[in-house]
Amino acid sequence: MGLVIAQALSEYNRQYKDKEEEHQSGFFSALTNMVGSMFIADADEKISVQTNEAILLALYEAVHLNRNFITVLAQSHPEMGLVTVPISPIPTTPVTPLGTTPPSSDVISSAELPLDDDVQTSNLLITFLKYSSIVMQDTKDEHRLHSGKLCLIILTCIAEDQYANAFLHDDNVNFRVNLHRMPMRHRKKAADKNLPCRPLVCAVLDLMVEFIVTHMMKEFPMDLYVRCIQIVHKLLCYQKKCRVRLHYTWRELWSALINLLKFLMSNETVLLAKHNIFTLALMVVNLFNMFITYGDTFLPTPSSYDELYYEIIRMHQNFDNLYSMVLRLSTNAGQWKEPASKVTHALVNIRAIINHFNPKIESYAAVNHISQLSEEQVLEVVRSNYDTLTLKLQDGLDQYERYSEQHKEAAFFKDL
């Protein structure tokens, strides 16, 4: 079954890549090179290949109902289309009840192949992540919206599974995952050869960050954003629980989350007419609270924790504006009073950090006659003033409600 799903998803990825290359090398590309890039975004939207929900549903059922399916997700093989090798039978193991012995590590690693320049090692999970990165680019029509939602549901199930997490976070099993990124004028396309080999959880986080930064639009996909933030939260909970110090560019995630808050505030009136944006804002704020409260147990280095504070201080205006917005709505009688109040309370430690360090940074600048401090100078102030910072202990940050298909998702799967 795993091989059938992998082949179907790989074929979709191949067709999309072929169309993308054809588009980039075609007449339209040559024309836009002459007249400018004003039409590139519209043209890129036309690159599409019909998605296959049946294959996604099969993968969902396997991941959701068969906890032993991680052995299939993790089975390594040369990337399909690059080299042909005989397919050996996938070892089977008895179904493992929750809380008992995990699938054998021999099963997970038995088919691993060394990475080299000519043969890229892949597996079903990598193929699925690449597929998701394509499908989740464009969620404007209902069909692709449903496909993107199903991809996120599958990732949610994976992010909750302790054995899947152990594989995702295994620092001894690294892969180079070339996710598709939405064309945007302000950034260059990353060269495939420059991609580092990292634990697979980094690719999952990259996919979530990519979704966050590319879907802040008028037709805001609130449900997908909620699922995306939930996946990040579940991964952080595993890292905190198992004290996994992941070497990841956390700043990209922090920046994406802050920009999301900025978008919610900038479009408050329009979004509140359709969505309870405070649910999402609370989830984002609590991700920062996770880093603040438990970051010393899972961030890779002490300097990473310093950088977290630096980003909060540097972007303090966004948190100040968010506090002003939720305070305004929480003090007025109305439908948003309670959800806004929750965000107000959740901001207590972020505001404590800002109010503690900003005066000290200003004092440092005044004493040293510096008009604008460098990042290293700000970090120096942060490091020397931790001992006088007082934070409140917030309970439940590392807890979450497990995914359940019944009730909440029944209508969605019925429509599919």
Secondary structure, 3 states (H helix, E strand, C coil): CHHHHHHHHHHHHHHHHHHHHHHHHCHHHHHHHHHCCCCHHHHHCCCCCCCCHHHHHHHHHHHHHCHHHHHHHCCCEECCCCCCCCCCCCCCCCCCCCCCCCCCHHHHHCCCCCCCCCCCEECHHHHHHHHHHHHCCCCCCHHHHHHHHHHHHHHHHHHHCHHHHHHHCCCCCCECCCCCCCCCCCCCCCCHHHCCCECHHHHHHHHHHHHHHHCCCCCCCHHHHHHHHHHHHHHHHHHHHHCCCCCCCHHHHHHHHHHHHHHHHHCHHHHHCCCCHHHHHHHHHHHHHHHHHHHHHHCCCHHHHHHHHHHHHHCHHHHHHHHHHHHHHHCCCCCCHHHHHHHHHHCHHHHHHHHHHHHHHHHHHHHCCCCCCCHHHHHHHHHCCHHHCCCCCCCCCCCCCCCCCCCCCHHHHHHC
